[in-house]
Each structure stands twice: as structure tokens, then as C-alpha cells.
């Protein structure tokens, strides 16, 4: 049986392709420079640099092959090759230090835009997105955290370019199936990495401040929750297609949902449930969505430690003693948001209030919290981070871009009998989950395990709509 029909076998992403002369010259130069680097750099740094260059080269030469490679390795960190083997399974507060992927994307992406004028023209049509990116770039000129700002800038740009690559490179059903198949390969590779973690003596669980065990897999609890949410929504939207139910896919959705619950990421569970509700709403089955969401909440309350304690260190019965007259920050402190209330208050009072119009520059909130707390830290709210870094200007542009994406998703249409009908509810559900994740977590930082997949799903929907429009079978 197949979870997604037609996604076997593995596609040949370079079928019929011949290397242009400039690519051959580039490859020869790369080989010559690699020999010199091998003599100058330590082995682990040479491997790291080689991987980054190779990925950038694939992006330039064959963007669709790059997309497949990204989806097949989204749960893996390229930074694992940059030091000792022990780094392979190391988590860093749920965020992987995957700077190599970002650097490779930046180098390859810039060259790709100039080498393919058609792609540059396509980018120029998205004026609101370009304005938002321009505002972020300008804010880097006055930021106090230039390193954090550049990394965050690239993390935001990667899914935006991913979307553009999908709609420009995917033209056939075969290519849609190829990218979906790459997603499944990525899930298998991440599962294999988790098994390797157990085999090498690593732990797949972590204890939080309240002593509750949380599943983190090979990447950290929250990142794992976001990653599995993508696949849960993918399997669910596919398995519940009108008149084409797939119980195997539905079972896969249940398994992925259980993994999300086991991470103990409350925002992950909330995003997943809202995503499922959005999928059913998109199919005009809101009642069924509400029933499934209510049943899931009951199951989580009974089986998961997430709802045994409302916020790690407090029993849910403590909510009865809340003083609603204590003010906003007082209520947050009483509920206990795992320290988020303290972080949010400091960022709001020390950064947002002091420069409300243009902010302190992209990355400044991360830099401020790192100095304050003595370690890597982010505001755990993307809207608050945009307000602190880019002020009302950048936050308004970001909100407008999100509203435009949501509006376009709602306006899109695929026939109910189309084999790829599930792409529309999948894109809508994933976008709803993104909105929830952005409220109380660092969703923009999870470019490798979440926002890139979101951009791919949205791009595949747009590509399918374009295919049907060209053939006269759809809108």
C-alpha cells in the first residue's frame, strides 16, 4: 500500500538536462580550488565548506533538484559535518545551528537570480514581499546584533525564495509527485537519525524545568513538534480526500500527531489542532473538524503530560486563583508561561517602547536577550520580534504579507475530483499552524523544518492551479 499514490518511484530530477559551458568551467574551477582548500583546511572544515558549495551549485544548476534535496534533508542539520561526530545528534535548545545551509542558500540564491532573468522577473511581481524584505535589509544598517540579524534575514528569505522556485520549476504532475516523494524521504531519514541516536547512546527525551519528560528526537522538542505537524497535516489532508479516503495515510497522521503530543510543545499541539480544523473548514466540513479537535483535546488531556500541568510548574487548578485585575503582565506571570512572560515584558519595555516606529534593527532582540540571559535566546513571539527589530513599519509589512498569503490561499480553487485536491486544504492548514506557532514561538527560525515546507505546500498549490488554468480544467 502507498501513503501517497503515485509518489513511487523516485523521479529523475535531471532528466534531459545537459550542462551549460559556464557550469563545466565552474565545476573545473571548483575542483581546483577544492584541492587547495584540502591542503589548507582541517578535514572537518573542508567537508563543511564542500557541502555548502555543493548545495549552492545544485541550486544554481538545477533548482528543482535542490528543492528535492532540501525536502529530503529538512530534518537534518548540515552543521553536523562541521565538527566532531558527537555533534551529529546534539540539540541546542531545539534550534539547530545550521548556518551552512543558510550560507549555501545565500550564495546560490543571489547567483541564481542574476543567471536566470525569468526568475528575477517572477520575483519582481511580488511587490509586497520585496518591500518587506527591503525593510528587513535596511534595518540591518542600524542593528546592534549584526550576526543575529543576517542569520534571521536569511532564515526569512529562504522560504520566500523556496516558494518562487516551486512555482517557477514545477510544471507537471510528475514534478509535483517528485517533491512530495522527497518529503517522505526526508521523514524516513529523520526517523533513521533518531534510531541512530538511540544506537549511539543518545537520548531522544529531555526533562523540562518541571521534571516532565519530553520527546525531542534528533532536533529538540519544539522543532520536532513543528516538523511532525507538517507531516501530520500532509497525511491527514491526503487521507481524508472526498470519496478517496486512505486509511494508511490517516494512520500516519495519527502517528505524527502522537509524536507532536509527546514533545510536550503546547503551541505545537495548538497549531496542529487548528491546522486540522482549517483543513476541514476548507472542505466545508467544519462540524467534523470541531468534533475531531474536541476528541483530540480530550485524548491529550488524558494521555499527555502537557495538560496534566498547564505550564510545567503549575497545576491547572491554580487558574481558579487568577486575579484579572492584576494587569496584563500580572496575569501572564500568574499563569506561568515557562518564562516567556518575563522575556516578552523585557523586550516590550526595553526595545519596542524605546523605538516603536523603526525598531532597533533586525536581530537586535536576539542580541539583547543573549546579553541579558547569557545564552542563545529569542523573543518567542514573531510579532513581538518584528516590533522590536523593525518597529511598526516592519511589523505592519509582515502582517500585510501574511494577510495577502492567507487571502490568496482562500481564493484558490481545485476541483473536488482532482487527484491533488488535498493541496489546497494542506496549504491552508499549514498556514493556520504557522500563525499559531508565530504567536508564542520562533517559527521564522525553523526554516529547515517548518517554514520551508509551508512554502513548498503553498507553492505546489499555486503550481497545480496554474496547470489546470493552462489546460482549461480549473481556475
ABEGO torsion letter per residue (X at the ends): XBABBGAOBBBBAABGBBBBAAAAAAAAAAAAAAAAAAAABBAAAAAAAAAAAAAAAAAAABAAAAAAAAAAAAABBAAAAABBAAAAABBBGGBBBBAAAAAAAAAAAAAAAAABAAAAAAAAABAAAAAAAAAAAAAAAABABAAAAAAAAAAAAAAAAAAAAAAAABABAAAAAAAAAAAAAAAAAAAAAAAAAAAAGBBABBBBAAGBBBBAEAAEAAAAAAAAAAAAAAAAAAAABBGABBAAAAAAAAAAAAAAAAAGBAAAAAAAAAAAAAAAAAAGAAAAAAAAAAAAAAAAAAABAAAABABGABBAAAAAABBAAAEAAAAAAAAEAGGAAAAAAAAAAAAAAABAAAEAEBGAAAAAAAAAAGBBBBAGBAAAAAAAAAEAAAAAAAAAAAAAAAAAAAABBBBAABAAAAAAAAAAAAAAAAAAAAAABBAAABAAAAAAAAAAAAAAAAAAAAAAAAAGABX
